[in-house]
Amino acid sequence: MSSPLAPTACYWFGRWLQAEELPAALQGLSAHIDATLPRPFPLQALVAACHSVSRQISDRTGCYPALLREALRTSTEADALAMLQAMAAILDQDALHEKLRSELGSHYPGTLQRRYPGRQFEAWAACGCVVHIAPSNVFTVAALGLVEGLLTGNVNVVKTSARDGHVAQLFAQALVQADVSGHLADYIAVLALPSSEQQALRQLMACADAVSAWGGEKAMAAVRSMVPGHARLIAWGHKVSFAYLAADSLDDDAALEGFARDVCRLDQQACSSPQTLMAETDEAGLHALAQRLAALLTRISPAIAAQQPDSAEQAEITSVVSVVRSEQALGLTRVIEDPAGGWRILLDTRPGLRPSPLFRSIWLKPVQRSQLAAQLRPMRAWLQTCGLAAGLASIAPLARLLLSAGVTRITRPGEMVDSYLGAPHDGMYALQQLARRVSVDGPELLREHGQIDALEAPERMPPPAAPILSKAGFQALEGVDPKAGVIVRSGGSSGKIAYAGYRWSDFDVQMATSGDGLVAAGLEPGRDCVMNLLPAGSLYGGFISFWGILERLKVRQLPMAMSPDYDFIAEQIIAHGANTLIGVPPHLLALFKAQGQRLRAWGGVQKIFYGGEALSGAQQRFLTQDCGVALVRSAAYGSNDAGPMGYQCAHGGGGVHHLYTRLQTLEIVELDSDTPVQGEAVGRLIFTPLVRGLPRIERYEIGDLGRWLPGPCACGRQEPRFELLGRLGDVFKAGPLMRYDSFVKLLGERFAYPGPVQLHLHAHQTHTELEIRLDNQWNSADDQAAIAHLLASYPPLQDCQSLGIALALRISVHEDSGFTRNPVSGKIIHICDHRVGA
């Protein structure tokens, strides 16, 4: 990547323009905006591109050398390096997600999301075209202002000055080159446009729906004169910050040292740097405080690299110091300064806030708390940060006083120029200034929809270039995310325990998205009363996940958990009018086996949503036909380790699910190779979670089999559909390859058997025995008829007969304890192969 030589070169929606080409390009800007804004914005691709550029800067690869070369044209090496690293931190994927969540409330703020339990949908929409007037003193502002405009889905035109270099243009090019969607270029233009080019500026402003501008009063006045009446002006002007030492903290040496550091850091070039230190003390106390502060500056200043003022800035310092010295004879002021000129304290016995000439020049002034509001009010429009040192008794009243006077940030001493992820700037969130809050009150057709955007083709992210991660590989991943807010455990088919950690922000996105899936499956938040029967405790995520989902949907919930007291459960269902149950199949089936007639006579249980494992066709018919339940569907397809993966809709059943495209990418690869399947062929499901902290999980083989379902779904959603076809371990070889779910289906369809099925393979001297274990819901009188039906209906068993393969079938009936279970999860293991080592 190299910089064009012309100082007025522009990066114009994916291509470079020279100055003479710009007028013609501006003529077409309005048409470009009209064509671009109606399209879905590629937010996931933007976040991925920003993350890629962040890594390039951190690793000093890719775009980094070109950015550094340009930065060094206008900045010192230390400043250039520091600002580039700050850019890398802000562009990190986790930082961007946190910014979106903090400022706009969601990782996907542009999605028309339903306001549960109501019918209305709301979203943050783009203003339209945002023109950014960037400052000339900090090159990162243009680049990061561009990112903020993109995060809100706007078409962005950034104006820089010709003397700023091409950092912003090269950054825009790097974003476009890292974009996997191929659409980001349509939203990005960066112009090196001098303010003297009035005709071009007027053309540009005529297309603006919002103007985000940085600068002083004179510059902002010029911008205001050009902003059209229909456009929003977002002004980021110069601000004044100060330090405050309360009377009960005058002797706090650590606080005073912190203020000394704030004076030196960045040479007061940040808006949040202190320009005045106000102290609640008398004149004698003020002079004593000045001596203490001078001693601290003498020690601290040499340890912090300094930026030298230019001739104009030095003239300003000299002028201010001369005035202070002239008033010293009147007993009003005093100057204490470093003999080498590195810093200066401008003591003034008259109260009030004064702007400093900067470069480690700090006013020291007395303050009376009762007069503080009056002293600050004239500066209200320009106030930003107050570094506050106060005792416990003073914090609340001083904070209220300062904030009411116009201060927008209160920080600790020594941290005035620091910030935190998601912090507002100058009293507002930038992203909210660059967006509009919109609503849609949809028709009844949207009753089972949680977000309107699912009716359009989703943004599809390509899978990462990484090897497939096996179950064993997942279990071998070291450590849990140190920022994890919730930790759950997952028991694999081997029984080995593995732990999965989720950050609260990621968990929140997953649960909110899963709520939309539950509504798609048929839950009605404004009507249903749900009993949560999922297992709780032992570091399993089922109960707490659906507690959170139902909470977000604002559904009436009865938190029962997986109790063995079926009589009590039925009693509470009837007492509270629970028409909907959520649970795991074995517990739900046991409940209706014990209390089915009672609940059917009551007639109130209309819906069942299940998770954890599948229900067979016969089991579903038992619940609907024998027990009177109207709707039985999957609550979600997910796992503790990978999170939510799929959801059912009114037109899905069995193993058919839509993919959560916000949360996952899905590949289906061949059974015996890692190549994608063709068409509707059965293959292994490979998931890459998109909303997940450390360790990153990429191309995770979840252990399930499935196939893509072609064509549109009748529900209208365009998120792709797939059908689950059992576990990878549910395919076994006993001569030909056989499938566990085929035995379940054949027994359920022909004999209406609703109970568990477990297959045991035994090796005998002369033959292999396939033992089919069933529970006491099976009528043993049907054993021979069932074996005959299996042999006649299942092609692999027919092949065994025709090929003379010695395979014998036997049915055995067992109590619950007779089924082999996973020692961690407690689930029944489908196939137990005892032939190894026999």
N, C-alpha and C positions, 0 to 999 in steps of 0.2 A: 504494500500500500504506500503510495507516495503522494505528496501534496502538489497540486497544480501551482505553477510559479506565479500566476497572476494574482495580485492581492485581492481583486474583486471577484474571484471565482466563486460560483454558487453550486451547491448540491441541490438539484431540483428534481424531486420525486424519482430518485434512482439513477440520475445521470448528471454529469458535470456540465455547467453552462459558463460561458464567459460573459463579461459585462454587456457586450453588445447584443447578446442573445436574450437578455432578460426582459426587455420591453415586450417582445412578441410572446414570451412565455407567460408574462403577467396577463396578457389579453385572454389567455385560455384558462386562467386560474379558476374563475367562477364555474365554468363548465366541468372542470376537474373535480371541484368540491361537490357539485350536484351529483356527479356520477359515483363518487366514492362513499359519501356518508350513508346512503341506504344499505350498503353491504354490511354483513356481520363483521365486527372487528376481531382480528386474530389475537385475542388477549394472551392465550397460552403461548403462542409463538413469540409474542413480544417479551414475555417474562423469560422464556428460554433464550432469546437472543440477548437480552440484557445480562443474563447469567453467564452466557458464553463470553461476552465482552468483559465482564467482571473477572472471569478466570484468566482471560488473556492479559489483562492489566496486572493482576496479582502475580501471574507466572512470567510476566515480561516477554510475552510471545505475541504473535499475530499483529494486532493493531497497535500494540504498545510502543514500539520504536517510533512510528510516525507521530503518534500523539505526543510523545515526550519531546521530539524534535520541535514540533509546533509550539508546545507549552514553553519551551526554553527561549523562544523568540520574545516573549513578553513577561516572563517570570524568572526569578532566581531558581537555581537547581533545587534548593531545599523546598521552596514553595511549590514548584512543579511536581516534585515527587510526592509531597504531602497531599496535594489536591488530587492527583491521579489515584492514590491509594484510597482517599475518601470517596472518589467516584466508584472504585471497585466495591467498597463496602456497601454503598447505597444501591448498587445495581445487582447485588446478590439476590438470588431467588427468594430466600427466606425474608430478606429485608423488604423486598417489593410486596410480597404477600402480606407482611405485617403492616406495611403502609396502606395497602388497599383495605385491610380489615379495620385498621384504626380510623382511617379517614372516611371511608365509604361503607364500612360495616360488613364487607363481604369480599372474598377472593374473586368473586365474579359480579362486580357491581352493575354491569350493564345488562344482566339477565333480568327479564321481567319476572320477578319472584312474587308468589302469592303471599298475601298478608293473612296468615291463618289466625282464626278459623274462618275468616271472611272470604269473599269471592274476588276481591280486588287484587291487582298485581301492581307492583312498583319497581322502579329501577332508576339508576343514575344514567342519564343519557348525555351524549356529547353536546357541548355548546354549539359546535359546528366547526368553523375555521377559527383557530386561535393564532393570533400574531404575537410572538414573543419579542419584546424589545430588551435585548440582553445588555447587562452592564459591561464596561470594558476592563474592569479591574480584576474580575475573578472569572477565568475561562470556564470553570465548571458549571456556572449558573446557566449558561446557554444549553449545555448538554443535558443537565438534569431537569431544567425547565421543559425541554423537549420530551423527556421521558414522562414527566407528569402530564403533559398534554396527551401523550399516547395512552397512558394508563386509563384516561377517561374517554378514549375513543375518538379524539378530535383529529381533524386535518391540521397540521402544524406548520407554520412558516416562522422560522427563527431569523430575526434580523440581528446581525453582528456588525461591528464597524470594521473597515478595511484594515485598521491597525491591530486588530485582535488576533491575527493569525487564523489558521484553519482548524483549530482543535474541534470546534463544533461540527464543521463540515466532515472532517475525518471520522468523528464519532458517529455521525449519522450514517456514513458509508459503512462503518463497521457493523452497526445494527442491521442494516439491510443485508449485508453479506452473511450475517449469522442467522437470518430469518429462514425458517424451514417452510413457512407458508407461502412465501413469494408475494405477499400482499402488503407488507409494512411500507415498502417504498412509496406507495400511493398516499401515505399520511405524513411524509417527511420532506420538508424543504428547508435549507439553511442558506441565507443570503448574506454575503459581505456587502452591505448596502450603506453607503455614506448617508448621513442625515441631510446632506446638501441635495440629494437626488429627490427633490420634492415631488416630481411627477410620478416616479416609481412608487414612492411612499403613499401617495394618494390612491394610486391603483390598488396597492396592497391593502390599505385600510378599508377601501370600499368593499372588499370581500370578507372583512373580519366580522365574526360574531362575538368575539371576545379579544381583548388586548391585555396581555400580561406584561407589565413594564417595570423595569428597575431603574432607579436614578434619583437624583436630588430634586429639589423643588423646581428649579429652572427647567430641568429636563422633563419632569412630569407635566409641567404646564404646557410645554411644547407638544407632548404626546396627547394631552387632553384636547388640544385644539384640533387635532387631526382625527380623533376617534369618532366614527359616525354615530348618530343618535341612537341607532338600534343596537349598538354593540355594548357589551359589558366591559368596563375598565377595571382591571385588577392591578392596583398600584402597590409596588414593593419599594417604598422610598427609604431614605436614610432614617435610622432610629437612634435614640439616645438611651444608654443604660447606665446604671449607677450601683454603688455598693452602700449598704446600710448597716451600721454597727450600733445595735440597741444598747441602752444604758446598762442592762444586766449582762452584757457580753463585752464590755470595754476591756476587761482583763483577759479576754480569750486570745491567747497568743496564736493558737492554731488557726482561728478565724482570720486574724490579721495577716498571717503568713499566706493564707489562701487568697486574700485580696491582693497581696503583693504579686502572687503568681498570675492572677487574672490581669493585672496591669501589664505584665511582661509578655504574656502569651499572645502571639499574633500581632504584637506591637499595637494593640488596641484597634486593629483594622476591622475586626468583626463588629457588627451592630450590637452584639451582646457583651462587648468589652466595657468595663467600667470607665466612665469619664469623670465621675465625682464620687468621692467617698464621704458619705454623710455619717456623722457620729453624734449620738445623744450625749453631749458633754458641754462643759463651759469652756471659756477661752483657755484657761490654764490646762485643762484636760486635753484640749485640742493640740496645744503645743507639745505636750508630753507624748501624745499619740503620734505626732509627726516624727518625733525622734525615733520611736519604736519602728515606725513604718520605714524610715530611712535606713535603719540598720538592716531590716529585712531585705529591702531592695538592693542594698550593697552586696548582700550575700547571694540573693536569688538571681538578679539580673544577668550577671556574667555567665550563669549556667544555662541560660535560654538564648538560643541564637536570635540575633537581632536583624531586622530589615532597616536599612538606612533610608532616611527621608530624602526626597529629591530637593532641588533648590527652592521650589515654591513651598514645599512642606516645611523645610527648615526655616524659611523666612517667617512662616506663620508661627512656629514655635518661638523664634527669637522675639517677634512682636509681642506675643502674649506674655512672655517672661519679662520683657522690658516694662510693660504696663504694671505687672504685679510688683516689680521692684520699685517703681515710682510711687506706689501706694504704701510701700513698707514704712516710709517715714511717718505716715499718718497712724501707724499702729494697726492698720487694717489687714495687712497681708504679710506673707513671708515666703521666700523661695528657698527650698532645700534641694540641692541637685548634686548629681554625680559629677566630680571634677572632669571626668572624661566625656560628659555629655550623654551618658547612657540612659539616664532617667531624671525626673524632676518632680518634686512635690510642690504644688501651688496652694499654700495654706491661705484661706480667706475666712476671716471671722464673721463675715456676713452670710446669713443662711441663703439657701437657694441652689437650684441645680444649674450647672454651667457646662456647655460642651467643651471638651478638651482639645488642644492641638494634636493630641495623640502621640504616638511613638514614645510610650512610657511616660506620659505627662498626666498626672492625676491631681485633680482639685481635692482639697481636704476642707470640708465645711461643717459647721455645727448645725444641728437640727433640733427643733422642739416638736415633739410628736403632735401636739395640738395644732401646729401650724403647717404640718406636712402636706395636707390635702390642698391648701391654698397655694403652697409653693410649687406643687407639681401640676396643678391644673393648667397653667399657661402652656405647658409642654405635653399635654395629654395626648395629642395626635401623634407625637413623636416618641413616646415612651415605649420601651420594650422590656428589658431585663433588670431585675433587682437582685443582686447577691445579698442575701439577708443573713446576718448573724444575730440571733436573739435567743433568750432563755425560754423555757417552756411556757411561762406565764405570759410572755409577750407575743409568741408566734401567731396565735389565732387573731388577736386584734390588729396586729401589724399587717398580717397577710390580707385581712379584709380591707384595711385602710389603703394599702398599696394597690390592690387590684381594683378597688373602686375609683382610685385616682387615675387609672389608665394603664398601669403596668400589666403586661401580658404574661410575663414569666418571672417566677421567683425561684432562685437556685441557692445551692450551698456556696459558701466562700470557696474559691479555688476551682469552681466548676461552671463559671458563668459562660464560658465559650463552648462548653460541652452540651450535648443534647442526648436524647434517647430515641429509640426507634419508634416512629409513629407520633412524634411530638408535633404540636401545632406550631406554625410560624407566624409571628406578629399577630397573635390572637385569632388565627383562623387556620383551617385546613386548606392547603393549596388545592387538593383534588376537588373539594366541594366548590371552590371558586371556578373551577374549569369544567363543571358539569351542571346539569339540570336534574331535578327530581321529577320524574314523570310517573303517571299512573294509567292503568287500563282497567276498566270495569267490564269484564268479559261476559259473553253469553253463557247460557247454561251448558253449552257444548264443552266448556272448560271446567266443569265440575270435578273431574277426576285428574286435573292437571295442576301441578305445583309450580311449573314455570313454562311460559309460553314459548320460549326459545327452542324447546325440544321438538317443536313442530317444524323447525327448519333443519337443514343439514348441519350436523355438529362440526365443530372444529376438530380435526383429526390430527393428532401428533404422531409422527413416525416413531417406531420403537428405537431405543438407543442402540448404539453399536457396541453391544456387550454380549458375552457368552450367556447361555441360558443358566439360570440359577436353580439348582435342584433343591429339594426339601432338606437334604443333608447339608447343602451349601448354605441355606438360610440358617439352619441350626448352628452352623459353625461361625456365623457372623459374630464378631466380638463386640461386646458392650451394648448398652442401651443409650439412646440419645440423651446426653446430659440435660437437655432442655425438655425432656419428655414430662408431660403432666400426668399422664395415665399410663400404667404398665399392665399388660395382660399377658397371660401365658397361652401357649398353643401346644397341644400334644399331637405330634405327627403319628403316622401309622406305625412308626417304630416304637412309639411310647415315650420317646425322649422329649423332655420338656425344653421348649424354646420360649424366649420372652420377646414381646413386641412393645415398643414404646411409642406413644403418640403425643405430639405437642398439643396443647389445648386448642390452639388456633386451627390446627389440622383436624383435630377430632371434631371441632365445631362444624367445619365445612363438611366433613363426612356425614355427621348426623343430620345436618340440615338437608343435604342431598338425599340421604336415605329417607327422610320424611316425605320428600316429593315422590319417592318410589313407593312408599306405603300407600300414599293417596292414589297413585296410579293403579295399585293393586285392588283398590276398592274401599279403603278406609275413608270415612266422612268425618272430618274433624269437628264440625259443628253439631253432629248428631250422635256419633257413637260414644259408648262408654266401654273402655277397654280394661280387661283384667290382664295384667302382665304376669304370665306364668313361667317366664324364662328362668333358668338357674342363675343364682346369685352367689357371690363369694368365690373363694379359692382362685382368685385372679382370673376369672372368666369375664368376658366382656359383654355377654348377651343381655343380662338384665339391665346393667347401667346404660348400655347403648340405647336400648329401646325406651328406657326411662327418659333419656335425653331427647330422643326422637319425638316421643309423645308430648314432652314438655314444649318443644318448639312448635308442634302442631296445635298446642293449647287444647288437647283432648282430655276429657275426664278419664282419669287413670286409677286403677286399683292395683297397688303394688304387692301382689300375693307371693311371687316367686314360686319355685318348683316344690310345693309342699306335697307330702305323701298322704295328707288327710283329705281324701276326695270328698267326704261328706261335708267337711267344713268349706271346701272350695265351692261346692254346689250351693250350699247355704248362702254364701256371700254373693255369688253370682245372682241368685234370685233376690236377695235382700237389697242389692244396690242396682239392679237392673242392668247388669253388664251384658251387652249384646254382642261383644267382640272379645275373642280370646287370642292371645299371642303366646306361643310356647313351642316346645320341641315335640316331635311326633310321638316318641314312646310315652311321654307323660300325658299328652293330650288323648292318645288312644286309651291309656289306662283310666283316665278320668271318665271318658264316655263309656268305657266298658263297665265301670263301677256305678256311674251315675247317669248314664245315657237316657234311661227311661224317665227318670225324674226331671232331667233338664228338657227332654222333648215334651213332656206333659206341661211344663211351664211355658215352653215355646219361645223363649227370649233370645237364645244364642243363635244369632244369624250369620256371624262371620268368624272364621278361624284363619289366622295367619301363622304359618309355621316356619321354623328355621333350624339350622343345625344339621339336618339330614332330610332326605326326600321322603315323601309319602307315596306309596304305591297307588295304582288305580283302584285296587280293591279297598285300601284303607280310606281313600277319599270317598268312595261309594258308601262305606260303612258310616262315615260321618254325615254324609248328605242324605242318603236314603234311609238308613236305620235310625239316625239321631236327629234328622230334621234341620241340619245346618245348611243355609242357603249358599254360602260362598266359602270355599276353601282354597287359599292361595299361599304362595311363598311370601313370607314377610320380607325377605331379602336373600340374595346370594352373596355371601361374604365369608370372611374368616378373620380370626384374631390377628393373624400375621400380615395379611394383605389388605384388610379393610373391606368395605363394601365394594362389590364388583358388578352386581346386576339386580334388576328389579322386574317384577311381572306387571302386566297391565290386564285390562278386562278381556283382552283377546289372547292372553297367554295362559298356559296351564302346564302341568307336569314339570318338565325341566326347561321350558322356554322362558328366556329372560331377555330384556333389553340391557345393553351395556351402559354403565354409568360413565359416559364419555368425559365428564368433568373430573372424574376421579381415577380413571384407568385407561391404559391402552391395552388392547387384547390382540394377540396373535394366536392362530391355531396352526400347529405344525404337525407334520407326519408322525405316526406312531414310532417309526423306526429311524427317523432322521430329523434334522432340525430345519427342514425346508417347509415353506408354507403349504398347506393342503390346497388342493384344487377343488373349486366348487363347494359342494356340500359334504365332502368327505369327512369322516370322523378323524379327529386328531387330538393332540395334547394342548390344553389351554395354558397360555403363557401371558402373565399379566405384568404390567409395569405401573405401580401406583404413582400418580401424579401429585398427590397431596400427602406427603410423607416426609418426616424428618430423617435423622440419622439412625442406623445406617441406611443409605439409599438402597432400595430394592429395585433391581432392574431385570426384566425378562425372567420373572419368577414362575417356575413350573409348579403350579398349585397342587397338581396331582389328580386333576379331573380331566375327563374326556368330554368332547363336545363337537358340535358342527355349526357352521354358519347357516342361518335361515335366509334365503333370498327374498327379494321383493318387499314392498311396503307393508307395514302393519296397519290393520284396520283402525287402530287407535289414533293414527295420525302422527305419532312420534317418529322421528327419523333417526333416532339413536339405533344403531344396528342391533339385530337380534341373533342370539345363539341358543342352542339347545344343549343342556347338560345330559350326558349319557353315561354317568357313573364315574367311579374312581378308576384311575389308571391301574391300580391293583385289582380292580374288579374284572379284569380280563385274565383268564387263566388257560393253561394248556393241559388238556387231558386227551391227547390225540390231536384233534382240531382245536383251534382257539374257541373258547366259550366265554359268555358274558354273564355276570351275576344277575344283572337287571332283567335278562331274558327269563330266568327262572322265576323271579318275583312276578313279572308280568303274566306269565302263563298260568301260574297258580292262582293269581288274583282274578284273572278274567274267567277262567273255567270253573273255579271252585269258590270264588268270592272270599278267599282267605285274606284277612286284614292284618295279620300279625307279622312279627319279625321272621326273616329268613336268613339262615346262616349255612354256608356250604363248607363241609369238611372233606378234604381229599386224603384218603388213606391208601398206602401201598401194601398189597398182599402178595403172596408168592406168585400167584397165577393171574392176578388182575388188579386193576385200580378201582377203588370204591369211592363213589361220590355220595356222601351222606348229606341229606337235606334236613337240617334241624328246624323244626317249627314249634310254636308254643301250643298251649292247651286249647286255643281257639280252633285248632285243626281237628277234624273228625277222622280218627285213625281208620275208620271203615273205608275212607276214600284213598288209602295209600296206593293200592294197586292200580286204581283208576287214574290216579295222578301220575304214577310212573309211566303208565301206558300213554297218557296224553302227552307227556314230555317227550317220550321216544317218537311219537307220531308227529309232533308239531314243531320240534326244534331241529332245524337242519343239521347243526354240528353233531347232535346225538344220532341222527339218521346216518350221517357219514360214518360214525363209529360202527354202527351195525353193518353197513354195506362193506366197510373195509376190514371187518373182523377184529376191531380193536376191543380188547377185553376191558370194558368199563361197566361196572354194575352200579345201579342206583338204589339207594335206601332212604326211606323217610323215618325220622325219629322225632318224638315229641318230648319237650323238656319244659321244666319250670324256668323262670327268669334266670335263676342261678346256673342253669345249664348252658348259657350262651357265653362265649368268650368275648370279653370286652377290652377295649383300650384302657390300660391302667391309669392313664392321665385324664382323658376326656370322658370315659365311661361309655362311649358309643360302642355298639355291637360291631365287631369286626366281621366284614362280609364273607371273606374267604380265609379259611385256615388250612394251610397246606402242610400236612404231616408227612409228606413223602420224602422230604430231604433227610438223609441219614437213616432212613428206615431200612 
